[in-house]
């Protein structure tokens, strides 16, 4: 779709205007939230602290912090930032995995009136430089394990303050053991030199030495510059205000509260909190509900992850398709006590039916799939919590959310027809940071955000993602959606993972290529071809099948089709 097309007004009646999904809402869930009455994220935090001061708010390496203790530490961070002259709207970067210090730094930054810039700790110096420079961040909190990356980027940065955090910070005496293991046993802390940096423990001590002066924060102040993953191009900072994110928290709470009640829930937080899905679903919404975040710093250590799940009863878990798939295949997971599990949510990428079936068989609970983006704070839609089995849809738009599915010319399509999913609601970003042209291109003239995803609306209003527009494969004029082909191949009992991409073909324009990670070494190309032949029409079947030991992924576990295609086109792909 061209920029000119994007600016043309929608024509004809919009089938989404009737909002058929409202009839499918669970009992007790209103159609709208009170947007005008929303406070800030700081208000949400303080209300939960007042309501649940003795409840555990976070747990890491067996150590728990109550809401009251978290508030104390957050106030210390806020006080230190104030003392450094950090004012409203100044950007503070957080480059941390899921360690105990993260929530305190997050809420301390927001309390100070500053804007949070979440940074992936696995970034290269080039990627880190791009995000820090683009955001204009003046303060950086970084885990010591990744401080060497900051050192490499330092000549290009204009940071005024760097705070180095240890994995064991806020864990008391046990934290010292955690730090010793990280540094000397696992050798996970490369040498670094950052002249003038402060230790997080010193920040806390200095902050506690002076009272924190409350800052007036407006709901329209910017809470986050949340950078998109960059899987479809250059990463951009989505400008999310307090109102945007608070609205999404309210939308999610409204949807979830009837099913979860006011019990003391424990959310397994394995997805990184610097990612928008975990940030909202695992942290901000759970804080609103008075839940405990069970922090998992390294979910890729599957034996350690399963050991943790065996040791701590939990009620909620969030994940992506690849994480659920890895857990159910991990030896020992069958011994995990899932008797208290009530809510399993998935997002970030399409959940494959085979993975959902395996998870339901292992836990007795269905995966509740939802959908969102950094630009929408992120939740747009979610399935009902009382879902009996995996639906294959991304559920229903959350309260106060409008959906319109449009063709390449920006016109609403007929019910049941595929088109670009467009979203309007209070959770939609203000725009892209310092990129007015990209902001304009991402919005329709009537205020809908263009997601770039191809979707279909079912008669009851449930949404089904067909694929990313940019991932679609065009075979002799026929559209092939990689999600559909991947879902078929992933259902083969000998397949662990699969990614499908389009490759140039002189006869058909593009051809379908499947890259398979076997679960069984006896799997053959002929078996995969036969499986597809029985389940897919001719033009959808992969003409190229290659076996691999792994697929390129983001740190969240989302398969990077574009990176895979670039690798293949460069001639670097290997069969195994």
Secondary structure, 3 states (H helix, E strand, C coil): CCHHHHHCCCCCCCHHHHCHHHHHCCCCCCCCCCCCCCCCHHHHHHHHHHHCCCCEEEEECCEEEEHHHHHHHHHHHHHHHHHCCCCCCCEEEEECCCCCHHHHHHHHHHHCCCEEEECCCCCCHHHHHHHHHHHCCCEEEEEHHHHHHHHHHHHHCCCCEEEEECCCCCCHHHHHHHHHHHHHHCCCCCCCCCCCCEEHHHHHHHHHCCCCCCCCCCCCCEEEEEECCCCCCCCCEEEEEHHHHHHHHHHHHHHHHHHHCCCCCEEEECCCCCCHHHHHHHHHHHHHCCCEEEECCCCCCHHHHHHHHHHCCCCEEEECHHHHHHHHHCCCHHHCCCCCCCEEEECCCCCCHHHHHHHHHHHCCCCEEEEEEHHHCEEEEECCCCCCCCCCCCEEECCCEEEEEECCCCCECCCCCCEEEEEEECCCCCEECCCHHHHHHHECCCCCEEEEEEEEECCCCCEEEEEEHHHCEEECCEEECHHHHHHHHHCCCCEEEEEEEEEEECCCEEEEEEEEEECCCCCCHHHHHHHHHCCCCHHHCCCEEEECCCCCECCCCCECHHHHHHHHHCCCCCCC
